[in-house]
Amino acid sequence: MTATTHPTASHHLWTVIHHWKDLEDALDGRPNTWPPTMGIATLSNRHQDKEELEAARYRATALRALERAPEQLGWTAAPLRLDVLDTLTTVEAALVELADQTAAAIQHAPITPAPPRRSWPADPKARRTAKADDNRRNLLALRQAKDPRRWRYTGQRTTRQAALWLLARVQGVRGPWRPLTDEEAQRIHLVARVAAHLVEHALDVGEGKVTLAEACPLCGGVLDIHGGAGARPVVRCTSCGRTWAHPDSA
């Protein structure tokens, strides 16, 4: 028996990082819906010949063009894909907040600079030693505060920055922080999994399966629709095995 491999937090974070530019580019693109609107009568096409199917496609194309015609008054579709915009804002807020919470729990605070001295030792050698100690502490404090590995709570903080920082945490990269606890690692995994799912859903790059409300017209069995990842949706009966393909794939 082959063991099932479940995607890790690293895999989910890489999915977000890899597809984030694609998601931004898709903001003004064609909307994606999953599951698609595919009734069993439409899928089977038992009563439609090729000419009828072509006529139906032509009518649908003409209606879409008419909806977009500039001379049409009234409501028109928004120029931006609202589902993509919602995904962009949701995933960004979730990962940045997760990075904030994780850093607050595990990241070591940088040391503070040496406090100003009201006086220095009278002995010249002791004075030189005190000044050298203060200089070393101030330099170390500056280095720790400017460490590029450190998560910043202010400034420009992007989705990719948060995903990359969290990715380094789950992969155990050493830095100014302690290792994650099991609970912290699990929380990152859960948030990253949901974020990756939202990105894949918006771009239709992930596989999907949904059970339809309609029963199989041949045996009354349960119908599942499979699709996503750019593939044409297919409905399959879990009882008799009959399949129906999307009309556009004919």
Steps between C-alpha positions, in 0.01 A plus 500: 500500500640837396514765770331831426734799501342815639630842392716665764495860622806563280308376196203725574720806557690434177167480319408848620846640417508342154150605393474841667609696190257292291223592742584871477502476119161325507336788685352641180465166323222251442307384809526142618224304667530159659306288478391612153134538411449155349160339543481133412269580207761739358782254554332203336389687183289195410246717316739745333677441171812689389302775327292564813812508715667748263188717500495499881865605514434778246206633701706499820786686329260757353337560838837556667598748227167680539550530876836667440380730219567868584156610379331285764374703794475394860714263707805336345752257639775643717831549314685305770455141604353540845569136590871554426503832689341328799758220484788749478387698804400194705823305445719807554327590826515139625869439426621840622300462822635146543856627456434774756365251754778248439776761522353641822523153653836370372716792384769622739495873568824677404715625785470868588782749439719599790327760719654848505759543772495799731866451575796287404759333720780730603764240424602533130525124447161435662349782290634346178363161600155645580486685168603186311230298678234758413613510136484121471152494654372779275639327191345167600165668570509663156586172328222313676244772427599505128517121463317431167376167635296677764124540441394866495174610657495829308577618149430328171397143579381293208336160468813350349720639777273349763483165317879487456562589865253234616654251257840550661344441842337168410820388325704565814728774366706639786481867594397741776216278617436177684370185327127462446293295740275228358197721558658796319606281208148355476345849496728604213406183312128563538513865391736421210274217381195727488698776329631262232149364444362851448775587253458176306123541493520857368744397224347158433839332536397245762296187464147497635217256564142587592197276550201613294147524633364320191485121497630288214225478233598140425527335841414771756851494642708786641666731246840661557639778283876504452700788354731787565867541420395616154325173420147483358248396767373141484209349691526138607243273662650328802263204454486407130814685388330699222673829418384824342743752353461875487341613166801721417725194498298333226 
